[in-house]
Amino acid sequence: MKPITIALAGLLLSAAFLLNAVPGLAQVQSTPEKNIAWYCSHAPFPMPLVKGPSIPESVFPISDYGAIGDGQFLNTAAFEKAIQACAAAGGGRVVVPAGSWLTGPIRLQSHIDLHLERGAMILFTRDHSQYPLLKNAVTPPLYGRDLEDIAITGEGIIDGAGDSWRPVKKEKVTAAQWKNFTASGGALNKEETIWWPNREGMEGGREANRPVLLSLTNCQRVLLKGITLRNSPKFVFYPNRCSDLLLDQVTIFNEWWAQNGDGIDISACRNVVVYKCTVSAGDDGICMKSSGGGGVSGTGGGGASQAALQNVLIAGCTVYHGHGGFVIGSNTDGGVHNIAVSDCNFIGTDVGLRFKSNMGRGGLVDNIFIQNIFMRDIVNEAILFDTYYEDAPAGSVKDPGKPRPTDKIPEFRDFHISRVYCSGARTAIVLTGLPQMPVSRIFFDTLVISAGRGLVATQARGIDCHNVKLITTGQPAFQADNTAEVHVR
């Protein structure tokens, strides 16, 4: 066991530096109101003000194009006609009035706001034959590619019929729920531990290729405001290679047993704000990924300015159920740079702040600023750095003898984490790096965490703990092996 270095004066960085010299980490005042413009102007890195799209004022109600909101009539053609008419006119607002609007997939177009009025519900059909294959992938319920100036707004609800696609693990539901699932039909694996809505999905056929509820690829100037997205077949919202993306007061919901049911997965995007959103998910809550963006591909090095995912603000959000509240990874091979998270609540998540990757999918993750985080009833770690993460799809079995990749090495460094308060966790902080790439330069300032265990570190260097109070039932509160360098001040 390597001894923890304890000093009263600064060893790596002084408290004054953490709180004052690093922009955005100074003590936050109660006024003025911290709106989107405030967060952008007070970011700890140069952050442009992310503005919404420019949408013409023309209005196109879907009811004018034959739509019927009784929850029974299939409105796929009506949605397409309304969107095409709006696009042909140069853009505008496609309005979904109050009602239950059953439909197949909806393809978005540029310069259009899909606006759901209060009481409107878009219900995607449970008839999977309505979702054709696109390049060996099932068409998402709601999607767009290579677009600009698009919005989805209003107080309505979008339901992805995800429960007709997703497998369910017996261990995640109650006995009564499991009985209802198995009595409804579908198929069980031979161990009778996983239920599938249909046998084709269990056997790895087309039905196993579950789509994302809302998929946006290579889009610019995107706004989601006020809407509720729920019940996704897989991830709820997955923007990839998008820029100038704003989520404003959006509600994201998947049942906590929803397999691969991530809430928000921001992938290889630039200039993103997630503001006052509420998430409850079956997997990670608010997650950052960087694959597929053409940025740094990972040897643990490369220039941060090339990072596929950069300039992201997460502010004023709440996450309930989820594998992690705020998450980076596991796919970080495109590079992750300039991320700021502040004024968030995580309640009942498996992990609070979760940073995960492994060999074969890692890259450089740096310049991460996290402050004013309030958590309670965290199931496992309040803060976790894990470079040995393994993802196991439903029904798969991990093979300990499988050769491990040797490229795309994950590198977590230069994290500034301050004013984090957690009431109840199994472990306060875990840092696990690789022998060839330790977790490094992690600066903790003003943390109060009550947990069964305190800080546990291996393959970590330059870990600086200033004013960190760990209230633990096990002692010592700070534990580091001979591969870790932890300074407590």
ABEGO torsion letter per residue (X at the ends): XBBBBBBABBAABBAAAAAAABBGABBBBAOBBBBAAAAAAABABBBBBBBBBBBBABBBBAAAAGBBBAGABBAAAAAAAAAAAAAAAGEEBBBBBBEBBBBBBBBBBBGBBBBBBBGBBBBBBABAAABBBBGGBBBBABBBBGBBGBBBBEABBBBAGAAAABBBBAAABBAAAAAAAAAAEEBBBAAGABBBABAAAAAGBAAABBBBABBBBGBBGBBBBGBBBBGBABBABBBBGBBGBBBBGBBBBBBAABBGBBABBBBGBBGBBBBGBBBBBABBBBBBBABGAGBBBBAGBEBAAABABBGBBBBGBBBBBEABABBBOABAAAEBBGBBBBGBBBBGBABBBBBBBBBGABBBBBGBBBBGBBBBGBABBABBBBAABBBBBBGBBBBAABBBBABGBBBBBGBBBBGBBBBEBABABBBBBBAABBBBGBBBBGBBBBBABBBBBBGBBGBBBBGBBBBBABOBABBBBAABBBBBX
